[in-house]
Amino acid sequence: MSEEVPRSPYDVVGGIVYFARMLDKIRLHARGDLPEAYHKNLGREFDGHCLAFLHVKYADLRQRVLSGGSDEEILEWCLANGRRPADSEIEIFNGFMLKAGWRDVSSERLAVLLQESGLGQRDRRCWTRFDFIEFDEGRTPPDFSQWELPRQG
């Protein structure tokens, strides 16, 4: 077994952040390549937010992912079997996900994660939970002066 980390939460499929990461976690777990520390949050935390947004159940999504298909095909399955959010809803969802940990209910949790990781109370490069995931997995968060979220339509 060679453990791998999933893709960045900033990766976008069909205009939706995080979705690709959730699919990676399902695939890696099924192969036995997902680090043990990730197992407890399968279908929970950010996965849970994404599942609730799309109105699909984790067990159903897992079954669909393991039956094969591209990320885009699996997202289309979610939209057909859950719900198809409007472009404005996707924009709001992405905004929520991208800013989690910055002046919200998960700010305290982010502070604990930063302290435990040695990044300090508030590393100037780590403002959100997505940023923390990037640092924790050895990546650098995107430079938002150069990054644009794809627009729908």
Secondary structure, 3 states (H helix, E strand, C coil): CCCCCCCCCCCEECCEECHHHHHHHHHHHHHCCCCHHHHCCCCCHHHHHHHHHHCCCHHHHHHHHHCCCCHHHHHHHHHHHCCCCCHHHHHHHHHHHHHCCCCCCCHHHHHHHHHHHCCCCCCCCCCCHHHHHHHHCCCCCCCCCCCCCCCCC
